[in-house]
Amino acid sequence: MRIQRFLDQFPERLVVPMLDKLEALTFLTRADLGERLAGTLNFDTVESVNVAPLI
C-alpha cells in the first residue's frame, strides 16, 4: 500500500520508470544499516573524531 501511495503522486507516464528505480534500490534493516555504516568508518584516520553508536 505504501508503494502504491508513493506512485500515485506521479503522472502515469512516470510510474514505470519509478518502479524501475524502486526495484534497483537496496532496502536495509536498521541493523544492516548500522553494521554497514560501522564497517565503512575508519576510526584511526582522524584522532579528533569520536564515534558512538546510537541505540
PDB file with one MODEL, atoms N, CA, C and O in Angstrom:
MODEL        1
ATOM      1  N   MET A   1       0.820  -1.202   0.000  1.00  0.00           N
ATOM      2  CA  MET A   1       0.000   0.000   0.000  1.00  0.00           C
ATOM      3  C   MET A   1       0.861   1.263   0.000  1.00  0.00           C
ATOM      4  O   MET A   1       0.515   2.245  -0.656  1.00  0.00           O
ATOM      5  N   ARG A   2       1.975   1.247   0.726  1.00  0.00           N
ATOM      6  CA  ARG A   2       2.833   2.430   0.774  1.00  0.00           C
ATOM      7  C   ARG A   2       3.426   2.748  -0.597  1.00  0.00           C
ATOM      8  O   ARG A   2       3.521   3.910  -0.992  1.00  0.00           O
ATOM      9  N   ILE A   3       3.820   1.710  -1.308  1.00  0.00           N
ATOM     10  CA  ILE A   3       4.406   1.932  -2.631  1.00  0.00           C
ATOM     11  C   ILE A   3       3.349   2.478  -3.583  1.00  0.00           C
ATOM     12  O   ILE A   3       3.631   3.365  -4.388  1.00  0.00           O
ATOM     13  N   GLN A   4       2.146   1.952  -3.490  1.00  0.00           N
ATOM     14  CA  GLN A   4       1.068   2.445  -4.348  1.00  0.00           C
ATOM     15  C   GLN A   4       0.795   3.919  -4.077  1.00  0.00           C
ATOM     16  O   GLN A   4       0.634   4.699  -5.016  1.00  0.00           O
ATOM     17  N   ARG A   5       0.742   4.309  -2.809  1.00  0.00           N
ATOM     18  CA  ARG A   5       0.523   5.727  -2.479  1.00  0.00           C
ATOM     19  C   ARG A   5       1.686   6.584  -2.967  1.00  0.00           C
ATOM     20  O   ARG A   5       1.483   7.709  -3.425  1.00  0.00           O
ATOM     21  N   PHE A   6       2.890   6.061  -2.870  1.00  0.00           N
ATOM     22  CA  PHE A   6       4.054   6.773  -3.376  1.00  0.00           C
ATOM     23  C   PHE A   6       3.936   7.002  -4.880  1.00  0.00           C
ATOM     24  O   PHE A   6       4.165   8.110  -5.366  1.00  0.00           O
ATOM     25  N   LEU A   7       3.577   5.952  -5.609  1.00  0.00           N
ATOM     26  CA  LEU A   7       3.477   6.049  -7.066  1.00  0.00           C
ATOM     27  C   LEU A   7       2.295   6.908  -7.517  1.00  0.00           C
ATOM     28  O   LEU A   7       2.340   7.502  -8.594  1.00  0.00           O
ATOM     29  N   ASP A   8       1.254   6.978  -6.715  1.00  0.00           N
ATOM     30  CA  ASP A   8       0.080   7.779  -7.067  1.00  0.00           C
ATOM     31  C   ASP A   8       0.395   9.266  -7.216  1.00  0.00           C
ATOM     32  O   ASP A   8      -0.368   9.994  -7.850  1.00  0.00           O
ATOM     33  N   GLN A   9       1.481   9.715  -6.655  1.00  0.00           N
ATOM     34  CA  GLN A   9       1.819  11.139  -6.743  1.00  0.00           C
ATOM     35  C   GLN A   9       2.447  11.519  -8.091  1.00  0.00           C
ATOM     36  O   GLN A   9       2.612  12.702  -8.385  1.00  0.00           O
ATOM     37  N   PHE A  10       2.792  10.527  -8.899  1.00  0.00           N
ATOM     38  CA  PHE A  10       3.437  10.789 -10.180  1.00  0.00           C
ATOM     39  C   PHE A  10       2.451  10.680 -11.336  1.00  0.00           C
ATOM     40  O   PHE A  10       1.476   9.933 -11.257  1.00  0.00           O
ATOM     41  N   PRO A  11       2.705  11.423 -12.404  1.00  0.00           N
ATOM     42  CA  PRO A  11       1.895  11.237 -13.616  1.00  0.00           C
ATOM     43  C   PRO A  11       2.061   9.799 -14.121  1.00  0.00           C
ATOM     44  O   PRO A  11       3.096   9.167 -13.909  1.00  0.00           O
ATOM     45  N   GLU A  12       1.045   9.310 -14.776  1.00  0.00           N
ATOM     46  CA  GLU A  12       1.036   7.912 -15.225  1.00  0.00           C
ATOM     47  C   GLU A  12       2.278   7.534 -16.033  1.00  0.00           C
ATOM     48  O   GLU A  12       2.776   6.414 -15.920  1.00  0.00           O
ATOM     49  N   ARG A  13       2.771   8.453 -16.837  1.00  0.00           N
ATOM     50  CA  ARG A  13       3.929   8.149 -17.694  1.00  0.00           C
ATOM     51  C   ARG A  13       5.214   7.935 -16.896  1.00  0.00           C
ATOM     52  O   ARG A  13       6.187   7.396 -17.423  1.00  0.00           O
ATOM     53  N   LEU A  14       5.225   8.351 -15.635  1.00  0.00           N
ATOM     54  CA  LEU A  14       6.423   8.192 -14.812  1.00  0.00           C
ATOM     55  C   LEU A  14       6.356   6.998 -13.861  1.00  0.00           C
ATOM     56  O   LEU A  14       7.330   6.701 -13.168  1.00  0.00           O
ATOM     57  N   VAL A  15       5.221   6.317 -13.824  1.00  0.00           N
ATOM     58  CA  VAL A  15       5.067   5.210 -12.880  1.00  0.00           C
ATOM     59  C   VAL A  15       6.037   4.074 -13.184  1.00  0.00           C
ATOM     60  O   VAL A  15       6.704   3.584 -12.273  1.00  0.00           O
ATOM     61  N   VAL A  16       6.131   3.650 -14.422  1.00  0.00           N
ATOM     62  CA  VAL A  16       7.029   2.548 -14.769  1.00  0.00           C
ATOM     63  C   VAL A  16       8.495   2.924 -14.513  1.00  0.00           C
ATOM     64  O   VAL A  16       9.227   2.122 -13.933  1.00  0.00           O
ATOM     65  N   PRO A  17       8.947   4.119 -14.927  1.00  0.00           N
ATOM     66  CA  PRO A  17      10.334   4.486 -14.589  1.00  0.00           C
ATOM     67  C   PRO A  17      10.588   4.530 -13.075  1.00  0.00           C
ATOM     68  O   PRO A  17      11.675   4.171 -12.621  1.00  0.00           O
ATOM     69  N   MET A  18       9.601   4.965 -12.300  1.00  0.00           N
ATOM     70  CA  MET A  18       9.769   4.995 -10.851  1.00  0.00           C
ATOM     71  C   MET A  18       9.810   3.581 -10.280  1.00  0.00           C
ATOM     72  O   MET A  18      10.557   3.322  -9.336  1.00  0.00           O
ATOM     73  N   LEU A  19       9.026   2.667 -10.833  1.00  0.00           N
ATOM     74  CA  LEU A  19       9.090   1.269 -10.409  1.00  0.00           C
ATOM     75  C   LEU A  19      10.472   0.684 -10.684  1.00  0.00           C
ATOM     76  O   LEU A  19      11.016  -0.061  -9.869  1.00  0.00           O
ATOM     77  N   ASP A  20      11.033   1.029 -11.839  1.00  0.00           N
ATOM     78  CA  ASP A  20      12.389   0.573 -12.159  1.00  0.00           C
ATOM     79  C   ASP A  20      13.390   1.084 -11.124  1.00  0.00           C
ATOM     80  O   ASP A  20      14.282   0.347 -10.702  1.00  0.00           O
ATOM     81  N   LYS A  21      13.244   2.327 -10.724  1.00  0.00           N
ATOM     82  CA  LYS A  21      14.142   2.904  -9.710  1.00  0.00           C
ATOM     83  C   LYS A  21      13.966   2.199  -8.370  1.00  0.00           C
ATOM     84  O   LYS A  21      14.948   1.889  -7.695  1.00  0.00           O
ATOM     85  N   LEU A  22      12.721   1.945  -7.987  1.00  0.00           N
ATOM     86  CA  LEU A  22      12.465   1.260  -6.726  1.00  0.00           C
ATOM     87  C   LEU A  22      13.052  -0.150  -6.721  1.00  0.00           C
ATOM     88  O   LEU A  22      13.602  -0.597  -5.714  1.00  0.00           O
ATOM     89  N   GLU A  23      12.934  -0.841  -7.842  1.00  0.00           N
ATOM     90  CA  GLU A  23      13.466  -2.201  -7.935  1.00  0.00           C
ATOM     91  C   GLU A  23      14.986  -2.221  -7.847  1.00  0.00           C
ATOM     92  O   GLU A  23      15.572  -3.228  -7.449  1.00  0.00           O
ATOM     93  N   ALA A  24      15.626  -1.119  -8.215  1.00  0.00           N
ATOM     94  CA  ALA A  24      17.086  -1.049  -8.172  1.00  0.00           C
ATOM     95  C   ALA A  24      17.621  -0.703  -6.786  1.00  0.00           C
ATOM     96  O   ALA A  24      18.823  -0.806  -6.543  1.00  0.00           O
ATOM     97  N   LEU A  25      16.738  -0.293  -5.875  1.00  0.00           N
ATOM     98  CA  LEU A  25      17.167   0.080  -4.530  1.00  0.00           C
ATOM     99  C   LEU A  25      17.471  -1.147  -3.683  1.00  0.00           C
ATOM    100  O   LEU A  25      16.889  -2.216  -3.869  1.00  0.00           O
ATOM    101  N   THR A  26      18.384  -0.968  -2.762  1.00  0.00           N
ATOM    102  CA  THR A  26      18.657  -1.990  -1.765  1.00  0.00           C
ATOM    103  C   THR A  26      18.044  -1.515  -0.453  1.00  0.00           C
ATOM    104  O   THR A  26      18.444  -0.485   0.090  1.00  0.00           O
ATOM    105  N   PHE A  27      17.086  -2.259   0.046  1.00  0.00           N
ATOM    106  CA  PHE A  27      16.438  -1.896   1.289  1.00  0.00           C
ATOM    107  C   PHE A  27      17.173  -2.558   2.443  1.00  0.00           C
ATOM    108  O   PHE A  27      17.466  -3.753   2.400  1.00  0.00           O
ATOM    109  N   LEU A  28      17.470  -1.775   3.478  1.00  0.00           N
ATOM    110  CA  LEU A  28      18.223  -2.269   4.622  1.00  0.00           C
ATOM    111  C   LEU A  28      17.390  -2.182   5.891  1.00  0.00           C
ATOM    112  O   LEU A  28      16.585  -1.267   6.067  1.00  0.00           O
ATOM    113  N   THR A  29      17.598  -3.142   6.757  1.00  0.00           N
ATOM    114  CA  THR A  29      17.013  -3.035   8.082  1.00  0.00           C
ATOM    115  C   THR A  29      17.873  -2.075   8.892  1.00  0.00           C
ATOM    116  O   THR A  29      18.968  -1.711   8.463  1.00  0.00           O
ATOM    117  N   ARG A  30      17.396  -1.670  10.037  1.00  0.00           N
ATOM    118  CA  ARG A  30      18.205  -0.789  10.892  1.00  0.00           C
ATOM    119  C   ARG A  30      19.504  -1.472  11.285  1.00  0.00           C
ATOM    120  O   ARG A  30      20.556  -0.835  11.334  1.00  0.00           O
ATOM    121  N   ALA A  31      19.431  -2.752  11.561  1.00  0.00           N
ATOM    122  CA  ALA A  31      20.635  -3.494  11.943  1.00  0.00           C
ATOM    123  C   ALA A  31      21.635  -3.538  10.791  1.00  0.00           C
ATOM    124  O   ALA A  31      22.827  -3.309  10.994  1.00  0.00           O
ATOM    125  N   ASP A  32      21.154  -3.832   9.582  1.00  0.00           N
ATOM    126  CA  ASP A  32      22.035  -3.872   8.410  1.00  0.00           C
ATOM    127  C   ASP A  32      22.702  -2.523   8.186  1.00  0.00           C
ATOM    128  O   ASP A  32      23.903  -2.446   7.927  1.00  0.00           O
ATOM    129  N   LEU A  33      21.915  -1.471   8.287  1.00  0.00           N
ATOM    130  CA  LEU A  33      22.456  -0.136   8.062  1.00  0.00           C
ATOM    131  C   LEU A  33      23.541   0.178   9.078  1.00  0.00           C
ATOM    132  O   LEU A  33      24.599   0.694   8.719  1.00  0.00           O
ATOM    133  N   GLY A  34      23.289  -0.127  10.325  1.00  0.00           N
ATOM    134  CA  GLY A  34      24.277   0.131  11.364  1.00  0.00           C
ATOM    135  C   GLY A  34      25.564  -0.636  11.138  1.00  0.00           C
ATOM    136  O   GLY A  34      26.650  -0.076  11.287  1.00  0.00           O
ATOM    137  N   GLU A  35      25.462  -1.906  10.782  1.00  0.00           N
ATOM    138  CA  GLU A  35      26.644  -2.727  10.539  1.00  0.00           C
ATOM    139  C   GLU A  35      27.404  -2.252   9.312  1.00  0.00           C
ATOM    140  O   GLU A  35      28.634  -2.209   9.330  1.00  0.00           O
ATOM    141  N   ARG A  36      26.704  -1.900   8.260  1.00  0.00           N
ATOM    142  CA  ARG A  36      27.377  -1.436   7.037  1.00  0.00           C
ATOM    143  C   ARG A  36      28.037  -0.091   7.262  1.00  0.00           C
ATOM    144  O   ARG A  36      29.151   0.138   6.791  1.00  0.00           O
ATOM    145  N   LEU A  37      27.373   0.793   7.969  1.00  0.00           N
ATOM    146  CA  LEU A  37      27.951   2.098   8.241  1.00  0.00           C
ATOM    147  C   LEU A  37      29.193   1.945   9.109  1.00  0.00           C
ATOM    148  O   LEU A  37      30.230   2.540   8.815  1.00  0.00           O
ATOM    149  N   ALA A  38      29.100   1.165  10.161  1.00  0.00           N
ATOM    150  CA  ALA A  38      30.244   0.957  11.044  1.00  0.00           C
ATOM    151  C   ALA A  38      31.413   0.323  10.287  1.00  0.00           C
ATOM    152  O   ALA A  38      32.575   0.620  10.564  1.00  0.00           O
ATOM    153  N   GLY A  39      31.098  -0.544   9.341  1.00  0.00           N
ATOM    154  CA  GLY A  39      32.150  -1.188   8.552  1.00  0.00           C
ATOM    155  C   GLY A  39      32.868  -0.237   7.618  1.00  0.00           C
ATOM    156  O   GLY A  39      34.005  -0.502   7.228  1.00  0.00           O
ATOM    157  N   THR A  40      32.233   0.866   7.248  1.00  0.00           N
ATOM    158  CA  THR A  40      32.864   1.813   6.328  1.00  0.00           C
ATOM    159  C   THR A  40      33.656   2.888   7.052  1.00  0.00           C
ATOM    160  O   THR A  40      34.464   3.586   6.439  1.00  0.00           O
ATOM    161  N   LEU A  41      33.432   3.024   8.341  1.00  0.00           N
ATOM    162  CA  LEU A  41      34.143   4.052   9.096  1.00  0.00           C
ATOM    163  C   LEU A  41      35.540   3.581   9.447  1.00  0.00           C
ATOM    164  O   LEU A  41      35.751   2.439   9.855  1.00  0.00           O
ATOM    165  N   ASN A  42      36.480   4.479   9.279  1.00  0.00           N
ATOM    166  CA  ASN A  42      37.861   4.191   9.655  1.00  0.00           C
ATOM    167  C   ASN A  42      38.161   5.044  10.876  1.00  0.00           C
ATOM    168  O   ASN A  42      38.385   6.249  10.759  1.00  0.00           O
ATOM    169  N   PHE A  43      38.166   4.427  12.030  1.00  0.00           N
ATOM    170  CA  PHE A  43      38.308   5.160  13.285  1.00  0.00           C
ATOM    171  C   PHE A  43      39.726   5.665  13.518  1.00  0.00           C
ATOM    172  O   PHE A  43      39.942   6.504  14.392  1.00  0.00           O
ATOM    173  N   ASP A  44      40.677   5.179  12.766  1.00  0.00           N
ATOM    174  CA  ASP A  44      42.073   5.537  13.008  1.00  0.00           C
ATOM    175  C   ASP A  44      42.560   6.710  12.167  1.00  0.00           C
ATOM    176  O   ASP A  44      43.699   7.143  12.338  1.00  0.00           O
ATOM    177  N   THR A  45      41.746   7.234  11.276  1.00  0.00           N
ATOM    178  CA  THR A  45      42.232   8.263  10.363  1.00  0.00           C
ATOM    179  C   THR A  45      42.286   9.647  10.989  1.00  0.00           C
ATOM    180  O   THR A  45      43.185  10.428  10.679  1.00  0.00           O
ATOM    181  N   VAL A  46      41.360   9.955  11.847  1.00  0.00           N
ATOM    182  CA  VAL A  46      41.314  11.288  12.455  1.00  0.00           C
ATOM    183  C   VAL A  46      41.221  11.134  13.963  1.00  0.00           C
ATOM    184  O   VAL A  46      40.228  10.619  14.477  1.00  0.00           O
ATOM    185  N   GLU A  47      42.241  11.576  14.669  1.00  0.00           N
ATOM    186  CA  GLU A  47      42.262  11.397  16.123  1.00  0.00           C
ATOM    187  C   GLU A  47      41.227  12.260  16.840  1.00  0.00           C
ATOM    188  O   GLU A  47      40.798  11.921  17.943  1.00  0.00           O
ATOM    189  N   SER A  48      40.825  13.369  16.227  1.00  0.00           N
ATOM    190  CA  SER A  48      39.906  14.296  16.906  1.00  0.00           C
ATOM    191  C   SER A  48      38.436  13.917  16.725  1.00  0.00           C
ATOM    192  O   SER A  48      37.549  14.651  17.161  1.00  0.00           O
ATOM    193  N   VAL A  49      38.175  12.788  16.092  1.00  0.00           N
ATOM    194  CA  VAL A  49      36.800  12.374  15.845  1.00  0.00           C
ATOM    195  C   VAL A  49      36.462  11.200  16.740  1.00  0.00           C
ATOM    196  O   VAL A  49      37.206  10.222  16.814  1.00  0.00           O
ATOM    197  N   ASN A  50      35.329  11.307  17.420  1.00  0.00           N
ATOM    198  CA  ASN A  50      34.815  10.226  18.240  1.00  0.00           C
ATOM    199  C   ASN A  50      33.492   9.779  17.665  1.00  0.00           C
ATOM    200  O   ASN A  50      32.649  10.604  17.315  1.00  0.00           O
ATOM    201  N   VAL A  51      33.310   8.482  17.566  1.00  0.00           N
ATOM    202  CA  VAL A  51      32.070   7.932  17.037  1.00  0.00           C
ATOM    203  C   VAL A  51      31.454   7.039  18.102  1.00  0.00           C
ATOM    204  O   VAL A  51      32.115   6.167  18.666  1.00  0.00           O
ATOM    205  N   ALA A  52      30.165   7.279  18.367  1.00  0.00           N
ATOM    206  CA  ALA A  52      29.447   6.461  19.339  1.00  0.00           C
ATOM    207  C   ALA A  52      28.180   5.923  18.685  1.00  0.00           C
ATOM    208  O   ALA A  52      27.436   6.688  18.071  1.00  0.00           O
ATOM    209  N   PRO A  53      27.922   4.630  18.804  1.00  0.00           N
ATOM    210  CA  PRO A  53      26.688   4.084  18.227  1.00  0.00           C
ATOM    211  C   PRO A  53      25.473   4.591  18.990  1.00  0.00           C
ATOM    212  O   PRO A  53      25.504   4.714  20.214  1.00  0.00           O
ATOM    213  N   LEU A  54      24.420   4.879  18.269  1.00  0.00           N
ATOM    214  CA  LEU A  54      23.165   5.293  18.880  1.00  0.00           C
ATOM    215  C   LEU A  54      22.221   4.090  18.896  1.00  0.00           C
ATOM    216  O   LEU A  54      22.004   3.447  17.869  1.00  0.00           O
ATOM    217  N   ILE A  55      21.687   3.805  20.023  1.00  0.00           N
ATOM    218  CA  ILE A  55      20.811   2.638  20.144  1.00  0.00           C
ATOM    219  C   ILE A  55      19.389   3.070  20.320  1.00  0.00           C
ATOM    220  O   ILE A  55      18.499   2.228  20.439  1.00  0.00           O
TER     221      ILE A  55
ENDMDL
END
